[in-house]
């Protein structure tokens, strides 16, 4: 029997692949990716350049469209908006509740609001009020609220709170309750009204009354817009309201004046 010849076991070595081909392929892919990126950037630049050609300039737009699209800027002037009242007057209550406050909630950022009072200056540097000394005191309290808290959202809300119960003005309990409701410091309010033995408050009231007199206002409540009489509430009726007494009518009037300023 022939002897079985065993061949020595040898580790087979895998044939070496040429790395040159891999390097060439890698360089090709890199160059291709770079070329694509450059092309996309160049193409987008061209598209952007053409897009600019189709954007109309402001001068080419209709004037009506320019006005509508014009953003609100600080350069626009606030519209003068004023209410002339007597603190113990039922017409003042209705005027504030039904017109002034609802309108202010929507256009407060477009108007320069002023609350003025109606009375008669006297020769002794005082003021006569239609509904008596209590009304004069109520007017001063409301002016002090304005003096201490110039934000209309505060002092106008406080004034409305008092006016809803106008027959009780200027009772301490009412003033305290309304001050608390509108985050007004009652002690500061009281100090303002009593400052200089009351002379400070009387001076503010005389100035406010003089403003109403100079504007030719005699009825509470008179609403003025852009320094002209807009509407009057007197004896439970609206009058002298050419644009209408509704809140929407007033807001439209304010918007028109504000846009044209």
C-alpha positions in Angstrom: 0.0 0.0 0.0 1.4 3.2 -1.0 2.1 5.5 1.7 -0.2 8.5 1.9 1.8 11.6 1.3 0.6 14.5 3.3 1.3 17.9 2.0 2.4 20.5 4.4 -0.4 22.9 5.3 0.4 26.4 4.2 -1.5 29.6 5.1 -3.1 31.0 2.0 -2.4 34.6 1.6 -5.2 36.7 0.0 -4.0 38.4 -3.1 -3.2 42.0 -2.6 -5.6 44.4 -4.3 -4.3 47.5 -6.0 -5.0 50.5 -3.8 -4.4 52.8 -6.8 -7.9 52.2 -8.1 -9.5 53.0 -4.7 -7.6 56.3 -4.4 -8.6 57.3 -7.9 -12.3 56.6 -7.1 -12.1 58.5 -3.8 -10.6 61.5 -5.5 -13.2 61.4 -8.3 -16.1 61.3 -5.7 -14.6 64.3 -3.8 -14.3 66.3 -7.0 -17.8 65.4 -8.1 -19.3 66.5 -4.7 -17.4 69.7 -4.8 -18.5 70.4 -8.4 -22.2 69.8 -7.4 -21.9 72.1 -4.4 -20.5 74.9 -6.5 -23.1 74.4 -9.2 -26.0 74.5 -6.6 -24.6 77.7 -5.0 -24.2 79.4 -8.4 -27.7 78.3 -9.5 -29.3 79.7 -6.3 -27.5 82.9 -6.8 -28.9 83.3 -10.3 -32.4 82.5 -9.1 -32.1 85.0 -6.4 -30.9 87.6 -8.8 -33.9 87.0 -11.1 -36.3 87.0 -8.2 -35.3 90.5 -7.2 -36.4 91.7 -10.7 -39.9 90.6 -10.0 -40.3 92.4 -6.6 -42.1 95.6 -7.2 -40.6 98.7 -5.7 -42.7 100.8 -3.3 -43.0 103.6 -5.9 -44.7 101.1 -8.3 -47.4 100.1 -5.8 -50.8 101.7 -5.7 -50.9 104.4 -3.0 -53.9 102.6 -1.4 -51.8 99.4 -1.0 -48.9 101.3 0.4 -51.1 102.8 3.1 -52.5 99.5 4.1 -49.2 97.7 4.2 -47.4 100.6 6.0 -46.3 99.4 9.4 -47.2 101.4 12.5 -44.2 103.5 13.5 -43.4 105.7 16.3 -43.2 108.7 13.9 -47.0 108.7 13.6 -48.7 111.2 15.8 -51.2 110.2 18.4 -54.7 111.5 17.9 -56.0 113.9 20.5 -59.0 112.3 22.3 -60.6 114.1 25.2 -63.7 113.7 27.5 -65.0 116.6 29.4 -67.1 115.6 32.4 -68.5 116.4 35.9 -67.8 113.7 38.4 -71.3 113.6 39.8 -73.1 113.7 36.5 -75.2 110.7 35.2 -74.4 111.6 31.6 -70.7 111.3 32.4 -71.3 107.8 33.7 -73.1 106.8 30.5 -70.6 108.5 28.3 -67.6 106.8 29.9 -69.3 103.4 30.1 -70.9 103.3 26.6 -68.3 105.2 24.5 -65.0 106.3 26.0 -63.9 103.2 27.9 -64.8 100.6 25.2 -63.1 102.8 22.6 -60.0 103.2 24.7 -59.7 99.5 25.1 -59.1 99.2 21.4 -57.3 102.4 20.4 -55.4 103.4 23.5 -52.1 103.1 21.6 -53.2 105.5 18.9 -54.6 108.4 21.0 -53.4 111.0 23.4 -56.3 110.8 26.0 -57.2 113.7 28.3 -59.9 113.7 31.0 -61.0 117.3 31.7 -63.6 118.7 34.0 -66.3 121.3 33.7 -66.9 124.1 36.2 -66.7 127.8 36.7 -63.6 129.5 38.0 -64.2 132.0 40.8 -62.5 135.3 41.6 -61.0 133.9 44.8 -59.0 131.3 42.9 -61.6 128.7 43.5 -64.0 126.7 41.4 -67.8 126.4 41.4 -69.2 123.0 40.4 -72.7 122.4 39.1 -73.5 119.6 41.6 -71.9 121.3 44.6 -68.6 121.1 46.6 -68.8 117.3 46.7 -68.5 117.3 43.0 -65.5 119.6 43.1 -63.9 117.2 45.6 -64.7 114.3 43.4 -63.1 116.1 40.4 -59.9 116.7 42.5 -59.7 113.1 43.6 -59.9 111.9 40.0 -57.3 114.5 38.9 -55.1 113.3 41.7 -55.4 109.7 40.4 -54.3 111.0 37.0 -51.4 112.9 38.5 -50.2 109.9 40.5 -50.9 107.2 37.9 -50.7 108.7 34.4 -51.6 105.4 32.6 -55.2 105.8 31.3 -55.8 102.2 32.0 -55.4 102.9 35.7 -56.9 106.4 36.3 -59.7 106.1 33.8 -60.7 102.7 35.3 -60.7 104.3 38.7 -62.8 107.2 37.5 -65.3 104.9 36.0 -65.5 103.0 39.2 -66.4 106.2 41.1 -68.8 107.4 38.4 -70.8 104.2 38.5 -71.9 105.2 42.0 -71.7 109.0 41.3 -74.3 109.9 44.0 -71.8 108.6 46.7 -68.9 110.7 45.5 -66.7 111.7 47.4 -67.5 109.4 50.3 -64.4 107.7 51.8 -65.7 104.2 51.5 -66.3 104.5 47.8 -62.9 106.1 47.1 -61.1 103.4 49.1 -63.0 100.6 47.4 -62.2 101.9 43.9 -58.6 102.6 44.8 -58.2 99.1 46.0 -59.8 97.7 42.9 -57.5 99.6 40.6 -54.2 99.2 42.6 -54.1 102.9 43.7 -52.6 103.9 47.0 -55.4 105.5 48.9 -53.0 107.4 51.3 -51.1 108.9 48.3 -54.5 109.9 46.8 -55.6 111.5 50.1 -52.2 113.3 50.5 -52.5 114.7 46.9 -56.0 116.1 47.6 -54.9 117.6 50.9 -51.5 118.9 49.7 -50.8 122.5 50.6 -54.1 122.7 52.5 -55.9 121.7 49.3 -54.3 124.4 47.1 -52.6 121.9 45.0 -55.8 120.1 44.1 -57.7 123.3 43.5 -55.0 124.5 41.2 -55.2 121.3 39.1 -59.0 121.7 38.9 -58.9 125.3 37.9 -56.4 124.4 35.1 -58.7 121.6 33.9 -61.8 123.8 34.0 -60.0 126.5 32.1 -59.1 123.9 29.4 -62.7 123.0 29.0 -63.7 126.7 28.9 -61.2 127.5 26.2 -62.5 124.6 24.2 -66.0 126.0 24.4 -67.3 123.0 26.3 -70.2 123.5 28.7 -72.0 120.1 28.7 -71.1 116.9 30.5 -70.2 114.7 28.8 -68.6 116.2 25.7 -66.3 114.0 23.7 -63.7 115.7 21.5 -61.6 114.1 18.8 -58.6 115.8 17.1 -59.5 119.0 19.0 -63.1 119.1 17.6 -66.4 118.1 19.2 -67.1 114.6 18.2 -70.2 113.8 20.3 -72.2 115.1 23.3 -74.1 113.2 26.0 -76.6 115.4 27.7 -80.0 114.8 29.5 -79.7 111.1 28.7 -79.4 111.7 24.9 -76.6 111.7 22.4 -76.3 114.8 20.2 -73.9 116.6 17.8 -72.6 113.2 16.6 -72.2 113.5 12.8 -70.2 110.2 12.6 -72.6 108.4 15.0 -72.4 107.7 18.7 -71.4 104.0 18.5 -68.0 102.7 19.6 -67.3 101.4 16.2 -68.0 104.8 14.6 -65.5 106.4 17.0 -62.8 103.7 16.4 -63.1 104.2 12.6 -62.7 107.9 13.0 -59.6 107.4 15.2 -58.1 104.9 12.7 -58.6 107.3 9.8 -57.0 110.2 11.7 -54.1 108.0 12.9 -53.4 106.7 9.4 -53.4 110.2 7.9 -51.0 111.6 10.6 
